[in-house]
Amino acid sequence: MKCIEDEIPFELPEGWEWCRVRDIAAVKGGKRLPKGVGFSPCRTAHAYIRVTDMKNHCINTDDLKYISEEVFLQIKNYTISKDDLYVTIAGTIGVTGEVPTELDGMNLTENAVKITNIQINKNYLCLIIQSEFVQQQFQDKTHQVAMPKLALERILSTLIPVCTITTQSAMVSKFVEMDSLINQIREEKEILAETVSLTKSKILDLAIRGKLVPQNPDDEPASVLLERIRAEKEELIKAGKIKRDKKESIIFKGDDNSYYENISNNTICIDEEVPFDLPDGWIWCRLKSLADPHENSFVDGPFGSNLKTDHYTDRREVRIIQLNNIGEFTWKNNGIKYTTYSHAETLSRCKSYPGDIVIAKMMPAGRAIIIPDIEDVYVISSDCVRLQLPNYIDKRYVMYMINSPTINKSVMKNVQGIGRTRTSLSKLKELLVPIPPYKQQCQISATFDKSLFYFDTINALCE
């Protein structure tokens, strides 16, 4: 007999007792497949339950593996019953659950054990083993090697609190009740989150159709903004500071109410490309037509070898904008990486500044944010595109518009690749986008800003 005062973490209520797992159950190991033997290519009468199938409370049967009758006969003594519990003992330690009736008598991996011949309420024991108190004991008893492993003897010596069978049953019933309520709340939160997402999309869709804010016929039409950009380009071309775009686009609505695009004095009807009509004062244009007239205002990041890990620095010099910084309408301050001032000078074309718009080429393509002012200067990575706008185009409207369902659909229609699809700078430049008068751009962005505040508040309450 020895004193175990140091092991007892807290006092138990009257009628409760401390005991070891060995006092109320037996623990037996599973068995690995015989050397050189694999799983059956088709379903058989013998499932082989792996750690990857095991979750807390239950087994995931979506990807069960099976063994042949011949293999089963070699390891038939290592099965698990519906009256047992399983506990994972290798890799992921301590995942515990019950065996469903349909898997009664199936084979158990060597990386898990079964707790069998249970003398107390099985469901109660399952909950106790999943408790933080028991899980910490498992971690303390785990042999720390490349593949952590929990020995059977150490499970048997694990200390657990035991109460009367009546109390055990009552605790299990209360847990089931609470777990059901938690799952209901989780499902309702998911439904609410989906509703918020759909509502955001609907508001953006209304916004770019001219249906979110009142139309004012006295507002200066958007066509004047485009004329101003073209006039500034002409001045820069005459000064030799930029080259003329040989594919400059001008889109207009003809007397026949059809939409036309003029490129290099060649005019074609683009009615099939225009998704909907716009209010008076609005225009359709290519996204490139909104870019600031100066050189390199709409560019993608450097070729991969021009900005790689060798060019990174631990010093806070020039921040690199990566895909994981582009969130939903907002900057995500993830994966902070810097390059040196000297290397950034070699990437001057890709330099970016607070207030510029950054668009993702992939994962998924087309999402856009505005660069925050947490740094003075940035460079974009190869999977990003940077757009700079003149100060008479509202950047928040353009950012929201790019993220709208209509424009997103246009982006995704032209992506390339399998699995990790991506777009390109040239395709983004040719996006057909709706532009309202400047005053309405500001009204739309301010209205959606308010909506986002409420949506973010709802999402925060749901977390």
Secondary structure as UniProt FT lines:
FT   HELIX           5..7
FT   TURN            14..15
FT   STRAND          17..20
FT   HELIX           21..24
FT   STRAND          26..29
FT   TURN            35..36
FT   STRAND          46..49
FT   HELIX           51..53
FT   TURN            62..63
FT   STRAND          65..67
FT   HELIX           69..74
FT   TURN            76..77
FT   STRAND          79..80
FT   TURN            82..83
FT   STRAND          85..88
FT   STRAND          96..98
FT   HELIX           101..103
FT   TURN            104..105
FT   STRAND          106..108
FT   TURN            110..111
FT   STRAND          112..116
FT   HELIX           122..130
FT   HELIX           132..141
FT   HELIX           152..156
FT   STRAND          159..162
FT   HELIX           165..208
FT   TURN            209..210
FT   TURN            217..218
FT   HELIX           222..238
FT   TURN            239..240
FT   TURN            246..247
FT   STRAND          249..253
FT   TURN            255..256
FT   STRAND          259..263
FT   TURN            264..265
FT   STRAND          266..269
FT   TURN            271..273
FT   TURN            280..281
FT   STRAND          283..286
FT   HELIX           287..290
FT   TURN            295..296
FT   STRAND          298..300
FT   HELIX           304..306
FT   HELIX           309..311
FT   STRAND          312..313
FT   STRAND          318..321
FT   HELIX           323..325
FT   STRAND          338..339
FT   HELIX           341..346
FT   HELIX           348..350
FT   STRAND          351..352
FT   TURN            354..355
FT   STRAND          357..360
FT   TURN            365..366
FT   STRAND          368..370
FT   TURN            373..374
FT   STRAND          378..380
FT   TURN            382..383
FT   STRAND          384..387
FT   TURN            391..392
FT   HELIX           395..402
FT   HELIX           405..413
FT   HELIX           425..429
FT   STRAND          432..435
FT   HELIX           438..462
//
